[in-house]
Amino acid sequence: MHSTLGKRYILGVRRGTGRLGDMFLAIDASTGREYTAVMVHNPSANMAALQAGFPLLASLQHANLARAYEVSEFGGKTIVIYERLEGETLADRTATLREQPIKSSLLPNYLYQAAQALAYAEKFKISHGSLDSSNIFLLPNGRIAISQIGLRGLLERTGEERPMYTRQDMAALSQVIDALWTTHGENDDFERTIFRMQMGDEETGYRNFAALVSDLEYMRANVRTTALPAASGRTGVLGGKTPGAVNTAQAGAAAALASLYFPDSGRVIEMEQTGEFIVGRKHHSQAIIPDIDLTDFNAYQWGISKLHARIVLHADRAEVCDMFSSNGTFVNGTRLAPETPAPVKHGDFILFGKLKVQFLQYKEEDTSPV
C-alpha cells in the first residue's frame, strides 16, 4: 500500500530503520525516479534550522556519499529525501558473514573509501554523528557509500555552529569494519589502524579523518607497488591508438607506459605511448569513437557516457579530464569539474560514472610501477 508525500513523492515500502529515522522507498510521481526518504524520529525537529542548513548538505558531491536532495514537512513529519543506493547495508552483510565471509583483503579498501568520504565532509565542518552499519552501503560494483551524513548535526544545531562528531564517527566506523573481519591476525598494519581508530585521544588515535586517510594511503602505497599487475601480465593493449580498439596482447609487444586496472574483473587495458586517450562507450550514431571503449565492461549500466573523459599520458606524468559526462568522473572520490585536467598518479582510483578503475603508471625502461 502506498501513500503520498505532498504532491511530488509516492511513499513505498519501508527499507529499514536507522538511529535518526525510518527509511522508505520514495518515487517521484512525475519522473518515476526512486529515492530514499528518511522519516526523522525527532518530533521536535526545527524545520527552519533544517532548511537553513540544508543547502550546504545538498551541495556535497562525493562518490562515497549519498546525495541529499530535499527536506520537507508532511503531516507533521520531517522527511529528508536522499539518493537511493543500490545494494545492501553493511548491517545486512554482517548478518550473512557465516554463510558468505568477506575476503579480508577487501576490508582496507572499504575502510579507505569510507574514510575518504568522511574526510571530504570534514572540510565543510560536517560529520555524521549517527554512523553505523545501517547507513553504510556496499554497492554491487564494490563501492562503499554512506547515507545521512550531516543530518544529526542539523537536527541538533544551535545558532551558527554545527556540532562535530569526529571521534564518535571514528569509533563507529572501526566497529563496523571490525565486525566484518573474520580473519584477525593476517594484516598487522590494518589491525593497528583499527585499534588506533578506537582511541579517544589525539596522541594515540587519529585527530581527524584526513589523518586516517593519509595513514591508509601510506599502507596502500606499500602494498600496491608489489601486488598490482605488472605490464607483463596485460590482457588488453592500446598501442597505435586504433579508435575504439582494445586488442589482445601479443607476445613481444611493446611495454606499457600506463594501464587501467579493473579490480572488480581483474582485467587490464594498457596504453603503450604518450598522447590523449578518450574513454567512453561506442555507439553506432556517434562520429567520434572513443580510444578506450568500455562497452564490454557494461559501460551503459555503470553510467558511462559515449565520450566520458580523456586521459592525457606524458612520459613522466598523466592527467584525466571529464568531458561533460552525465554521471561524472572522480579521482580518489573527488568529482572533477568538466574540462578541467586533474593529475593522476600510480595507484589512484578513478570512477568513470560508477565504474571503478585503478591507474597504474610504469617506468619506461623496466615496466615496474613508478
C-alpha positions in Angstrom: 0.0 0.0 0.0 1.4 3.4 -1.0 0.9 6.8 0.5 1.9 10.2 -0.8 4.4 12.8 0.4 2.9 16.1 -0.7 2.3 16.3 -4.5 5.6 15.0 -5.6 6.5 11.7 -4.0 4.8 8.4 -3.6 5.9 6.6 -0.4 6.7 3.0 -1.0 8.0 0.1 1.1 9.9 0.6 4.3 13.6 -0.2 3.7 14.9 -0.2 7.3 15.4 1.8 10.5 18.4 3.9 11.5 19.3 5.9 14.5 17.7 9.1 13.1 14.6 7.7 11.4 12.8 5.1 9.4 13.9 4.7 5.7 11.3 4.3 2.9 11.4 4.0 -0.8 10.1 7.2 -2.3 9.1 7.5 -6.0 8.9 10.8 -7.9 5.4 10.8 -9.2 6.3 12.8 -12.4 9.5 11.0 -13.4 9.3 7.6 -11.7 12.8 8.1 -10.3 13.4 6.3 -7.0 14.8 7.9 -3.9 15.2 7.1 -0.2 13.0 9.0 2.2 14.1 9.3 5.8 11.2 10.0 8.2 13.0 11.6 11.2 12.3 10.3 14.6 12.8 13.6 16.4 9.3 15.1 16.7 10.7 18.5 17.8 13.0 19.0 14.8 13.4 22.7 14.0 12.3 22.9 10.4 13.6 26.4 9.9 17.0 25.4 11.1 17.0 22.3 8.9 16.0 24.3 5.8 18.6 27.0 6.6 21.5 24.5 6.9 20.3 22.0 4.2 21.8 23.7 1.1 25.3 23.0 2.3 24.4 19.4 2.9 22.9 19.1 -0.5 26.0 20.6 -2.1 28.2 17.7 -1.0 29.3 15.7 -4.1 31.5 12.7 -3.4 31.4 9.2 -4.9 31.1 7.6 -1.5 28.3 9.8 -0.1 24.6 9.5 -0.9 23.3 12.8 -2.3 20.8 14.8 -0.2 18.1 16.4 -2.3 15.3 17.9 -0.2 13.9 18.4 3.3 10.2 19.0 3.9 7.5 18.5 6.4 4.5 16.3 5.6 1.7 15.7 8.0 3.7 16.8 11.0 6.6 14.5 10.0 10.1 15.7 8.9 11.2 14.0 5.7 14.6 14.1 4.1 15.0 12.9 0.5 18.3 11.1 -0.4 19.7 9.4 -3.4 18.6 5.8 -3.4 21.6 3.4 -3.0 21.5 0.1 -4.8 23.0 -2.8 -2.8 23.0 -3.9 0.8 23.8 -2.2 4.0 26.8 -3.4 6.0 24.3 -4.4 8.7 22.7 -6.8 6.1 26.1 -8.0 5.0 27.3 -8.6 8.6 24.2 -10.9 9.2 25.4 -13.2 6.3 29.1 -13.5 7.3 28.8 -17.1 8.5 27.5 -18.2 5.1 29.4 -15.8 3.0 32.6 -14.4 4.6 34.1 -11.3 3.2 37.7 -11.6 1.9 39.9 -9.8 4.5 41.8 -8.2 1.6 38.7 -6.2 0.7 38.3 -4.5 4.1 41.2 -2.0 3.9 39.6 -0.7 0.7 36.2 -0.5 2.3 37.7 1.5 5.2 39.6 3.7 2.8 36.5 4.6 0.8 34.5 5.4 3.9 37.4 7.5 5.4 37.8 9.5 2.2 34.1 10.4 2.2 34.2 11.5 5.9 37.4 13.4 5.4 35.8 15.2 2.4 32.8 16.2 4.6 35.1 17.4 7.4 36.4 20.1 5.0 33.0 21.7 5.2 32.8 21.1 9.0 30.2 18.3 8.5 30.3 15.0 10.3 27.8 12.1 10.7 27.1 11.5 14.4 24.9 8.5 13.8 27.2 6.4 11.7 26.6 2.6 11.9 26.2 -0.4 9.7 22.6 0.5 8.8 23.7 3.7 6.9 26.8 2.4 5.2 26.1 0.6 1.9 28.0 -1.9 -0.2 27.1 -1.4 -3.8 27.2 -4.1 -6.5 30.4 -2.6 -8.0 32.3 -2.9 -4.7 31.8 0.8 -3.9 31.1 1.9 -0.3 28.5 4.7 0.1 27.4 6.5 3.3 24.0 7.9 3.7 22.5 10.6 6.0 25.8 12.4 6.7 25.3 15.7 8.4 21.7 15.2 9.3 22.2 14.8 13.1 24.3 18.0 13.1 21.4 19.9 11.5 18.9 18.4 14.0 21.0 19.3 17.0 22.3 22.6 15.6 22.2 25.6 17.9 23.0 29.0 16.4 25.5 29.1 13.6 27.7 26.3 14.9 27.1 22.7 13.7 28.2 20.1 16.3 31.1 17.8 15.1 31.1 14.1 16.0 34.6 13.1 14.6 35.6 10.8 17.4 32.2 9.2 17.6 32.3 8.6 13.8 35.9 7.2 14.0 35.0 4.7 16.7 31.7 3.7 15.0 33.5 3.1 11.6 36.2 1.0 13.3 33.5 -1.1 14.9 31.6 -1.6 11.6 34.7 -2.8 9.8 35.9 -4.9 12.7 32.5 -6.7 12.7 33.1 -7.7 9.1 36.6 -9.0 9.8 36.6 -12.8 10.4 40.3 -13.5 10.0 42.2 -11.3 12.5 46.0 -11.7 12.5 46.5 -11.6 8.8 47.4 -7.9 8.5 49.1 -6.4 11.5 49.2 -2.8 10.0 45.5 -2.9 9.4 44.8 -4.3 12.8 46.8 -1.5 14.4 44.8 1.1 12.3 41.5 -0.3 13.6 42.9 -0.2 17.2 44.0 3.5 16.7 40.6 4.5 15.4 39.1 3.4 18.8 41.5 5.5 20.8 39.8 8.6 22.3 42.8 11.0 22.3 44.8 12.7 19.6 48.2 11.4 20.8 47.4 7.7 20.3 44.4 7.9 17.9 43.6 9.9 14.8 42.7 13.6 15.2 40.5 13.5 12.1 39.6 11.5 9.1 42.2 13.3 6.9 44.9 11.8 9.2 43.4 8.4 8.8 43.2 8.7 5.0 46.9 9.7 5.0 47.8 6.6 7.0 45.8 4.3 4.8 47.3 5.8 1.7 50.8 5.1 3.1 49.8 1.5 3.7 48.2 1.1 0.3 51.3 2.5 -1.4 53.5 -0.1 0.2 51.1 -2.9 -0.9 50.1 -1.8 -4.4 53.5 -1.4 -5.9 54.1 -5.1 -5.4 50.6 -6.6 -5.6 49.1 -4.9 -8.6 49.5 -6.3 -12.1 52.8 -5.6 -13.9 52.9 -4.7 -17.6 53.9 -8.2 -18.4 50.5 -9.5 -17.2 48.4 -7.4 -19.6 45.2 -8.6 -21.1 44.5 -5.8 -23.5 46.6 -3.2 -25.3 46.1 0.2 -26.8 49.2 0.6 -29.0 48.8 2.6 -32.2 45.7 4.3 -31.0 43.3 2.5 -33.4 40.0 4.2 -32.5 37.8 2.0 -30.3 40.2 -0.9 -30.3 41.1 -2.9 -27.2 43.3 -5.6 -28.6 44.5 -8.9 -27.1 48.1 -8.5 -26.1 50.7 -10.4 -28.2 54.0 -11.9 -27.1 56.8 -9.4 -27.7 54.6 -6.4 -27.8 56.0 -3.1 -26.5 55.9 -2.5 -22.8 53.2 -0.3 -21.5 53.7 3.2 -20.1 50.4 3.1 -18.2 47.5 0.8 -17.6 43.9 0.9 -16.4 43.3 -2.0 -13.9 39.7 -3.0 -13.3 39.7 -4.5 -9.8 36.2 -6.0 -10.0 37.1 -8.1 -13.0 40.9 -8.3 -12.9 41.2 -7.1 -16.5 43.8 -4.6 -17.6 43.9 -2.2 -20.6 47.3 -0.8 -21.4 48.5 2.4 -23.1 51.8 2.0 -24.9 52.5 5.5 -26.0 52.1 9.1 -24.8 49.2 11.1 -26.1 45.5 11.6 -25.5 43.1 8.7 -25.0 39.3 9.3 -24.9 37.4 7.0 -22.6 33.7 6.2 -23.3 31.4 3.7 -25.0 30.9 3.1 -28.7 27.5 3.8 -30.3 26.5 3.4 -33.9 25.3 7.0 -34.1 28.5 8.8 -33.0 31.1 10.4 -35.2 33.9 10.2 -32.7 34.8 6.7 -31.5 36.5 6.5 -28.0 40.1 5.2 -27.9 39.2 3.2 -24.8 35.8 1.7 -25.5 34.3 0.3 -22.2 31.2 -1.2 -23.9 32.4 -4.7 -22.9 32.6 -3.6 -19.3 28.8 -2.9 -19.1 29.6 0.7 -19.7 25.9 1.8 -20.1 24.9 0.2 -16.8 27.7 1.9 -15.0 26.7 5.3 -16.3 29.5 5.9 -18.7 28.8 8.5 -21.4 29.7 7.9 -25.1 32.6 10.4 -24.7 33.1 10.4 -21.0 36.6 11.5 -20.2 40.1 11.7 -21.6 43.4 10.6 -20.3 46.5 12.5 -21.3 49.6 10.5 -20.9 53.0 12.1 -20.8 56.3 10.4 -20.4 56.6 11.3 -16.7 53.0 12.2 -15.6 49.4 11.8 -16.5 46.1 13.7 -16.3 42.4 12.9 -16.6 39.7 15.3 -17.7 36.0 14.9 -17.6 34.2 15.7 -20.9 30.9 16.9 -19.5 29.8 13.3 -18.8 26.3 12.7 -17.4 27.5 10.9 -14.2 30.9 12.5 -13.6 34.5 11.4 -13.3 36.0 11.1 -9.9 39.7 10.8 -8.8 40.1 9.2 -5.3 36.5 10.2 -4.5 36.6 13.8 -5.7 34.4 14.8 -8.6 36.3 16.6 -11.4 34.9 19.8 -12.9 34.3 19.3 -16.6 37.1 20.2 -18.9 39.5 20.8 -16.0 42.5 18.4 -16.2 43.5 16.8 -12.9 46.8 14.9 -12.3 46.6 11.2 -11.6 49.5 9.1 -10.2 50.2 5.4 -9.9 47.6 3.7 -7.7 45.0 6.4 -7.9 41.4 5.2 -8.2 39.2 6.7 -10.9 35.5 6.4 -11.2 34.0 6.8 -14.7 30.4 7.1 -13.7 30.2 4.2 -11.3 32.9 2.0 -12.9 35.9 1.7 -10.7 39.4 1.7 -12.3 42.9 1.9 -10.9 45.5 3.9 -12.8 48.9 2.3 -13.0 52.0 4.0 -14.4 55.2 2.3 -15.2 58.8 3.3 -15.7 59.5 3.2 -19.4 62.7 1.1 -19.1 61.5 -1.8 -17.0 57.7 -1.5 -16.7 57.9 -1.6 -12.9 55.4 0.7 -11.1 56.5 4.3 -10.8 
